[in-house]
């Protein structure tokens, strides 16, 4: 058998519970659902390692946790000597097509070591298109004191807006590559879309596709903010969505699900093209998102870098292996992490990774195993005075100002925290404020902080011990090289 091909398909800011086969009755994701029914496995309890773009991507492309080498901010991307999955694939003879978002290699660095071809997703944007985008944003945001200014809710949008058009450009590029593929090398298509990242806006038919009556209500605003991270309260106060009613939030969530449906459609286009070219059976497909989105839960939108409720930390992972793997199609409850990507790809492609990494291959789960990991982790935040991690420079005119302004505060808001989930319990250790403990079975909305409950003190001790082991195992990385002195 020739070396298997690979498609790594990444959605941006997609929650796991936005998928139909994971129980969302309003969702329309037939292509992903079909994969899970026939050819692949969906990991219901899959977690990202950081809940914003750059740290998450740096983690899953290296197999390191964000703390391992300090890749835990939006402005510290991978360095030239850092190992990286796409580079390893290219070094092992794969024709790597990098299509779409980067968010991992610095803008002033060449991507030649990582791929055979890179397409950013944007063709040249004309001045007319820039003006159109600006007017689009001004229209949906309204005045700077309006309740929509920080909501990201764009609603029904023109398909010719560059933001809306971006994913179509990426998909067409991937389809064109498959059409012209000559079979000289195995390929890896690494395609990173922008949907359903806000602004929450989509063109028809995606805007109207979702039945608003079936959309779930958002998680309630906490009655006692002292039981939640102060970061959330800071964002809530600044986004000014306090007077939004349930219908307004449901509209936002419906638009978001319409964006998810378009991602599913794009995934289906790739599947169909692979089948048309008789490449499907010898191609592994891995679908996931870098992190999630609150979409109105707790009265806030967008994301946060050091909070770990399931809306932002629990993300899709669906894998359809090549024909050499005997898969047991299903939804699995096995705990898994995005950091497992590198190890899994190495297993699927039969290549050797060039460095020490901390992920574990999920291929045994694809074949029917249910036990994968005893614990999963996510982390974020900074220590006091760590100004390089604040993402400064965004004024009140920025849609991201509510989060970024909160991050600049020198209270506990943007400080270090780590999440660990074992079984049905999720524990969050915070450096400068109250810890959190949630029973996800009895309290799926994560509103009842059990940290002071006498019934859970023994479990908390176990969580702390497991965290210590985690950090001892993954705290650093020693490069595989010798100094000239020896």
C-alpha positions as CSV (number, residue, x, y, z in Angstrom):
1,X,0.0,0.0,0.0
2,X,1.3,3.5,-0.8
3,X,1.8,5.9,2.0
4,X,-1.5,7.3,3.2
5,X,-2.6,10.8,2.5
6,X,-3.7,13.2,5.2
7,X,-6.2,16.0,5.6
8,X,-6.0,18.1,8.7
9,X,-9.2,20.3,8.7
10,X,-9.4,23.0,11.4
11,X,-12.4,25.2,12.2
12,X,-11.8,28.3,14.3
13,X,-13.6,28.8,17.6
14,X,-16.0,25.9,17.3
15,X,-17.7,24.4,20.3
16,X,-18.1,20.6,20.6
17,X,-21.8,21.0,21.4
18,X,-22.4,22.8,18.1
19,X,-22.5,19.4,16.3
20,X,-25.7,17.6,15.6
21,X,-24.4,14.1,16.4
22,X,-23.3,15.4,19.8
23,X,-26.9,16.3,20.7
24,X,-27.5,19.8,19.3
25,X,-31.0,19.6,17.9
26,X,-30.7,22.9,16.1
27,X,-27.5,22.1,14.4
28,X,-27.1,21.0,10.7
29,X,-23.9,19.0,10.3
30,X,-24.8,16.1,8.0
31,X,-21.4,15.6,6.5
32,X,-19.6,15.3,9.8
33,X,-22.4,13.2,11.2
34,X,-22.1,10.8,8.3
35,X,-18.4,10.3,8.9
36,X,-19.1,9.3,12.5
37,X,-21.9,6.9,11.4
38,X,-19.8,5.2,8.7
39,X,-16.1,5.8,8.7
40,X,-14.8,7.6,11.8
41,X,-14.9,8.4,15.5
42,X,-16.0,11.6,17.2
43,X,-14.4,12.3,20.6
44,X,-17.1,13.9,22.7
45,X,-14.7,14.8,25.6
46,X,-11.9,16.4,23.7
47,X,-10.2,19.4,25.1
48,X,-7.9,22.2,23.8
49,X,-4.9,23.1,25.8
50,X,-5.5,26.9,25.7
51,X,-8.6,28.7,24.8
52,X,-7.2,31.3,22.3
53,X,-5.7,30.7,18.9
54,X,-1.9,31.0,19.0
55,X,-1.2,29.1,22.2
56,X,-3.6,26.3,21.2
57,X,-2.1,25.9,17.7
58,X,1.4,26.1,19.0
59,X,0.5,23.2,21.3
60,X,-1.2,20.9,18.9
61,X,1.5,21.4,16.2
62,X,4.4,20.6,18.6
63,X,2.8,18.1,21.0
64,X,3.9,20.4,23.8
65,X,1.6,22.0,26.5
66,X,1.6,25.8,26.4
67,X,3.8,26.0,29.5
68,X,6.5,23.7,28.1
69,X,8.3,26.5,26.3
70,X,6.2,29.5,27.2
71,X,4.0,29.5,24.1
72,X,1.1,30.8,26.0
73,X,0.4,34.2,24.5
74,X,-1.0,35.6,21.2
75,X,2.4,37.2,20.5
76,X,4.9,34.4,21.1
77,X,4.8,32.1,18.1
78,X,7.0,29.2,17.3
79,X,10.7,29.7,16.9
80,X,12.8,28.4,14.0
81,X,14.3,25.5,15.9
82,X,11.0,24.5,17.5
83,X,9.8,21.1,16.2
84,X,6.6,21.3,14.3
85,X,4.3,18.6,12.8
86,X,4.1,20.0,9.3
87,X,7.9,20.3,9.0
88,X,8.2,16.7,10.1
89,X,5.7,15.6,7.5
90,X,7.5,17.5,4.8
91,X,10.8,16.0,5.9
92,X,9.2,12.6,5.6
93,X,8.3,13.0,2.0
94,X,4.8,14.5,2.2
95,X,3.7,17.2,-0.2
96,X,2.3,19.6,2.5
97,X,-0.3,22.1,1.3
98,X,-0.8,24.8,4.0
99,X,-4.1,26.6,3.2
100,X,-5.7,29.3,5.4
101,X,-4.8,30.6,8.8
102,X,-1.3,30.6,10.2
103,X,-1.4,31.8,13.8
104,X,1.7,29.8,14.6
105,X,4.8,30.9,12.6
106,X,5.9,34.6,12.9
107,X,4.9,36.9,10.0
108,X,8.5,37.7,9.2
109,X,9.6,34.1,8.9
110,X,9.5,31.9,5.7
111,X,7.1,28.9,5.7
112,X,9.3,27.0,3.2
113,X,10.5,24.6,5.9
114,X,6.9,23.7,6.8
115,X,5.2,23.2,3.5
116,X,5.5,22.9,-0.2
117,X,3.0,25.6,-0.8
118,X,1.2,28.2,1.3
119,X,-2.0,30.0,0.5
120,X,-3.1,32.6,3.0
121,X,-6.8,32.5,2.0
122,X,-6.8,36.1,0.9
123,X,-6.3,37.1,-2.7
124,X,-5.5,40.7,-3.2
125,X,-8.2,42.8,-1.4
126,X,-9.2,45.8,-3.4
127,X,-9.8,49.2,-1.9
128,X,-13.5,48.8,-2.8
129,X,-13.6,45.6,-0.8
130,X,-11.9,47.2,2.2
131,X,-14.5,50.0,2.2
132,X,-17.3,47.4,1.9
133,X,-15.9,45.5,4.9
134,X,-15.6,48.7,6.9
135,X,-19.2,49.7,6.2
136,X,-20.4,46.2,7.1
137,X,-18.7,46.4,10.4
138,X,-20.0,49.9,11.1
139,X,-23.5,48.8,10.3
140,X,-23.6,45.8,12.7
141,X,-21.7,47.4,15.5
142,X,-23.7,50.7,15.6
143,X,-22.6,53.6,17.9
144,X,-19.9,53.0,20.5
145,X,-22.4,53.2,23.3
146,X,-24.9,50.8,21.8
147,X,-25.6,47.3,23.1
148,X,-24.4,45.8,19.9
149,X,-21.0,47.5,19.8
150,X,-19.1,44.6,21.4
151,X,-21.5,41.8,20.5
152,X,-19.9,40.7,17.2
153,X,-23.4,40.0,15.9
154,X,-23.2,40.8,12.1
155,X,-26.2,38.6,11.2
156,X,-27.1,38.2,7.5
157,X,-24.0,39.2,5.5
158,X,-23.0,39.7,1.9
159,X,-21.1,36.8,0.4
160,X,-18.6,39.2,-1.2
161,X,-17.3,40.5,2.2
162,X,-13.7,39.3,2.4
163,X,-14.3,37.8,5.8
164,X,-17.3,35.8,4.5
165,X,-15.5,34.8,1.3
166,X,-12.3,33.7,3.0
167,X,-13.2,30.0,3.6
168,X,-14.5,29.6,0.1
169,X,-11.1,30.7,-1.2
170,X,-9.5,28.1,1.0
171,X,-11.8,25.3,0.0
172,X,-11.5,26.0,-3.7
173,X,-7.7,26.0,-3.3
174,X,-7.8,22.6,-1.7
175,X,-10.2,21.2,-4.3
176,X,-8.0,22.5,-7.1
177,X,-5.0,20.8,-5.6
178,X,-6.8,17.4,-5.4
179,X,-8.0,17.8,-9.0
180,X,-4.4,18.2,-10.1
181,X,-2.8,15.8,-7.8
182,X,-0.3,13.5,-9.7
183,X,0.3,10.8,-7.0
184,X,4.1,11.4,-7.0
185,X,4.1,12.1,-3.3
186,X,1.6,11.4,-0.5
187,X,-0.1,14.7,0.4
188,X,-1.0,16.5,3.6
189,X,-3.6,19.2,3.1
190,X,-3.5,21.4,6.3
191,X,-6.6,23.6,5.9
192,X,-7.4,26.1,8.5
193,X,-10.7,28.0,8.1
194,X,-11.9,31.2,9.8
195,X,-15.5,30.2,10.5
196,X,-17.3,30.1,13.0
197,X,-14.9,32.7,14.5
198,X,-16.8,36.0,15.1
199,X,-18.1,38.3,13.8
200,X,-21.2,36.1,13.9
201,X,-22.3,36.6,10.3
202,X,-23.1,34.4,7.3
203,X,-24.5,34.7,3.8
204,X,-27.6,32.8,2.7
205,X,-28.6,30.0,2.8
206,X,-26.5,29.5,6.0
207,X,-27.9,32.6,7.8
208,X,-31.5,31.3,7.6
209,X,-30.7,27.6,7.8
210,X,-31.1,27.2,11.6
211,X,-34.6,26.9,13.2
212,X,-34.5,29.6,15.9
213,X,-37.1,27.7,17.9
214,X,-34.7,24.8,18.3
215,X,-31.7,26.8,19.5
216,X,-30.7,26.1,23.1
217,X,-30.9,29.0,25.6
218,X,-27.5,30.3,26.8
219,X,-26.2,29.3,30.2
220,X,-27.5,31.7,32.8
221,X,-25.6,34.7,34.1
222,X,-24.1,33.6,37.4
223,X,-26.0,34.8,40.5
224,X,-22.8,34.9,42.5
225,X,-19.9,36.1,40.4
226,X,-17.5,35.4,43.3
227,X,-17.8,31.7,42.5
228,X,-16.5,32.3,38.9
229,X,-13.2,33.7,37.6
230,X,-13.0,37.4,37.8
231,X,-11.9,37.5,34.1
232,X,-15.5,36.5,33.2
233,X,-17.0,39.3,35.3
234,X,-14.6,41.8,33.7
235,X,-15.7,40.8,30.2
236,X,-19.4,40.8,31.2
237,X,-19.2,44.3,32.6
238,X,-17.4,45.7,29.5
239,X,-19.3,44.0,26.7
240,X,-22.6,45.7,27.8
241,X,-24.9,42.9,26.8
242,X,-26.7,42.9,30.2
243,X,-30.0,44.0,28.7
244,X,-30.1,41.4,25.9
245,X,-33.1,39.1,26.2
246,X,-33.1,35.4,25.5
247,X,-34.4,35.8,21.9
248,X,-31.5,38.2,21.0
249,X,-28.9,35.7,22.3
250,X,-30.7,32.9,20.5
251,X,-30.4,34.8,17.3
252,X,-26.7,35.2,17.8
253,X,-26.4,31.5,18.5
254,X,-28.5,30.6,15.5
255,X,-26.1,32.6,13.3
256,X,-23.2,30.9,14.9
257,X,-24.7,27.5,14.1
258,X,-25.3,28.7,10.5
259,X,-21.6,29.3,10.3
260,X,-20.9,25.8,11.7
261,X,-23.2,24.4,9.1
262,X,-21.2,26.1,6.4
263,X,-18.0,24.6,7.8
264,X,-19.7,21.2,7.6
265,X,-20.6,21.9,4.0
266,X,-17.0,22.8,3.2
267,X,-15.8,19.6,4.8
268,X,-18.3,17.6,2.8
269,X,-17.0,19.2,-0.4
270,X,-13.5,17.9,0.4
271,X,-14.9,14.4,1.2
272,X,-16.8,14.3,-2.1
273,X,-13.8,15.4,-4.1
274,X,-11.6,12.8,-2.5
275,X,-14.2,10.1,-3.4
276,X,-14.5,11.5,-6.9
277,X,-10.7,11.1,-7.4
278,X,-10.6,7.7,-5.7
279,X,-8.4,9.0,-2.9
280,X,-10.8,8.8,0.0
281,X,-10.0,5.3,1.2
282,X,-6.2,6.0,1.4
283,X,-6.7,9.4,3.1
284,X,-6.9,10.0,6.8
285,X,-9.1,13.0,7.7
286,X,-8.8,14.8,11.0
287,X,-11.4,17.5,11.9
288,X,-11.1,19.7,15.0
289,X,-11.2,23.3,16.3
290,X,-8.5,25.2,18.1
291,X,-10.9,26.3,20.9
292,X,-14.5,27.2,21.5
293,X,-16.7,30.3,22.0
294,X,-19.1,31.5,24.7
295,X,-21.8,32.6,22.2
296,X,-23.9,34.2,25.0
297,X,-23.3,31.8,27.8
298,X,-23.0,33.7,31.1
299,X,-24.1,36.8,29.2
300,X,-20.8,37.1,27.3
301,X,-19.6,36.4,23.7
302,X,-16.2,35.5,22.2
303,X,-13.6,33.8,24.4
304,X,-11.2,34.2,27.3
305,X,-7.6,33.0,27.7
306,X,-7.7,31.7,31.3
307,X,-11.2,30.4,31.8
308,X,-12.1,26.8,30.9
309,X,-15.8,26.2,30.9
310,X,-16.8,23.6,28.3
311,X,-18.1,26.2,25.7
312,X,-14.5,27.4,25.2
313,X,-12.4,24.3,26.2
314,X,-14.4,21.3,24.9
315,X,-13.9,21.2,21.1
316,X,-14.7,18.8,18.3
317,X,-12.3,16.0,17.2
318,X,-13.4,13.7,14.5
319,X,-11.0,11.3,12.8
320,X,-11.6,9.2,9.7
321,X,-8.5,6.9,9.3
322,X,-7.2,5.5,6.1
323,X,-8.1,2.0,5.0
324,X,-5.1,0.5,6.8
325,X,-6.8,1.1,10.1
326,X,-9.8,-1.0,11.1
327,X,-12.0,1.7,12.6
328,X,-15.1,1.2,14.8
329,X,-17.3,4.2,13.9
330,X,-19.0,5.8,16.9
331,X,-19.0,8.6,19.4
332,X,-16.6,7.9,22.2
333,X,-16.6,9.3,25.7
334,X,-12.8,8.8,26.0
335,X,-10.9,11.8,27.4
336,X,-8.6,13.3,24.7
337,X,-6.7,16.4,24.0
338,X,-5.6,18.4,20.9
339,X,-2.0,17.9,22.1
340,X,-2.5,14.3,21.0
341,X,-2.5,15.4,17.3
342,X,1.2,14.9,16.5
343,X,1.4,11.5,18.1
344,X,-1.8,10.4,16.3
345,X,-0.6,11.7,12.9
346,X,2.7,9.9,13.4
347,X,0.8,6.7,14.1
348,X,-1.5,7.1,11.0
349,X,1.4,7.9,8.6
350,X,4.0,5.6,10.1
351,X,6.6,8.3,10.6
352,X,8.9,9.1,13.4
353,X,8.5,12.4,15.3
354,X,11.7,14.3,15.5
355,X,11.4,15.4,19.1
356,X,10.1,14.5,22.5
357,X,6.4,15.4,22.8
358,X,3.6,14.8,25.3
359,X,0.6,13.7,23.3
360,X,-0.6,10.1,23.0
361,X,-1.9,8.5,19.8
362,X,-5.7,8.0,19.7
363,X,-5.5,5.3,17.0
364,X,-6.3,2.5,19.6
365,X,-9.5,4.4,20.3
366,X,-10.3,4.5,16.6
367,X,-10.0,0.7,16.6
368,X,-12.4,0.3,19.5
369,X,-10.6,1.0,22.8
370,X,-12.5,3.2,25.2
371,X,-9.8,4.1,27.7
372,X,-7.3,6.7,26.5
373,X,-6.4,9.2,29.2
374,X,-7.1,9.4,32.9
375,X,-7.0,13.2,32.8
376,X,-7.0,16.2,30.4
377,X,-5.6,19.7,30.9
378,X,-5.9,23.3,29.7
379,X,-4.1,26.3,31.0
380,X,-3.8,30.1,30.5
381,X,-3.0,33.4,32.1
382,X,0.1,35.1,33.3
383,X,1.9,36.3,36.5
384,X,1.7,39.8,37.7
385,X,3.9,42.2,35.8
386,X,4.1,40.0,32.7
387,X,3.2,42.8,30.3
388,X,4.3,40.9,27.2
389,X,1.3,38.6,27.8
390,X,-1.3,41.3,28.0
391,X,-1.9,42.0,24.3
392,X,-1.7,45.7,24.8
393,X,-2.5,48.4,22.2
394,X,-6.2,47.9,21.6
395,X,-8.4,50.9,22.4
396,X,-12.2,51.0,23.1
397,X,-12.9,51.1,19.3
398,X,-11.7,47.4,19.1
399,X,-14.3,44.7,19.3
400,X,-11.9,42.8,21.5
401,X,-11.5,45.7,24.0
402,X,-13.7,44.1,26.7
403,X,-11.4,41.1,27.0
404,X,-8.1,42.8,26.3
405,X,-8.8,45.7,28.7
406,X,-9.6,43.2,31.4
407,X,-6.4,41.4,30.6
408,X,-4.4,44.6,31.3
409,X,-5.7,44.8,34.8
410,X,-3.2,43.9,37.6
411,X,-5.8,42.2,39.8
412,X,-6.4,38.5,39.5
413,X,-8.3,38.7,36.2
414,X,-5.7,37.6,33.7
415,X,-3.5,35.5,36.0
416,X,-2.4,31.9,35.7
417,X,-4.8,29.0,36.0
418,X,-4.8,25.4,35.0
419,X,-7.8,23.1,34.4
420,X,-7.8,19.3,34.9
421,X,-10.7,17.1,34.1
422,X,-10.9,13.5,35.5
423,X,-14.2,11.6,35.0
424,X,-17.2,13.8,35.6
425,X,-15.2,16.3,37.7
426,X,-13.4,19.4,36.5
427,X,-11.0,21.2,38.8
428,X,-9.4,24.6,38.2
429,X,-6.4,25.8,40.2
430,X,-5.9,29.5,40.2
431,X,-2.8,31.3,41.2
432,X,-4.3,34.5,42.7
433,X,-8.0,33.8,43.3
434,X,-10.6,31.2,44.2
435,X,-10.2,27.7,42.8
436,X,-13.1,26.0,41.1
437,X,-14.6,22.5,41.1
438,X,-17.6,21.4,39.0
439,X,-19.5,18.2,38.7
440,X,-20.2,18.1,34.9
441,X,-22.9,15.4,35.3
442,X,-25.1,17.2,37.9
443,X,-24.1,20.7,36.9
444,X,-23.4,20.8,33.1
445,X,-23.7,24.6,33.1
446,X,-20.7,24.9,35.5
447,X,-22.5,27.3,37.9
448,X,-22.2,25.4,41.2
449,X,-18.6,25.8,42.4
450,X,-18.0,22.9,44.8
451,X,-14.6,24.0,45.9
452,X,-15.6,24.4,49.6
453,X,-17.9,21.4,49.7
454,X,-16.8,18.9,52.4
455,X,-18.0,16.0,50.1
456,X,-15.2,16.7,47.6
457,X,-12.1,17.5,49.6
458,X,-10.6,14.0,49.1
459,X,-11.1,14.4,45.3
460,X,-9.4,17.8,45.4
461,X,-6.4,16.3,47.0
462,X,-6.2,13.8,44.2
463,X,-6.5,16.6,41.6
464,X,-3.7,18.5,43.2
465,X,-1.4,15.4,43.2
466,X,-2.3,14.7,39.5
467,X,-1.5,18.3,38.6
468,X,1.9,18.0,40.3
469,X,2.7,14.8,38.3
470,X,1.5,16.6,35.1
471,X,3.9,19.5,35.5
472,X,6.8,17.3,36.5
473,X,6.2,15.3,33.3
474,X,5.8,18.2,30.9
475,X,7.5,21.2,32.5
476,X,10.3,21.6,30.0
477,X,11.9,20.3,26.8
478,X,15.7,19.6,26.3
479,X,16.7,20.1,22.7
480,X,18.4,17.1,21.1
481,X,21.8,18.6,20.4
482,X,25.3,18.8,21.8
483,X,27.5,21.8,22.3
484,X,30.8,22.0,20.4
485,X,32.7,21.8,23.7
486,X,31.9,18.1,23.9
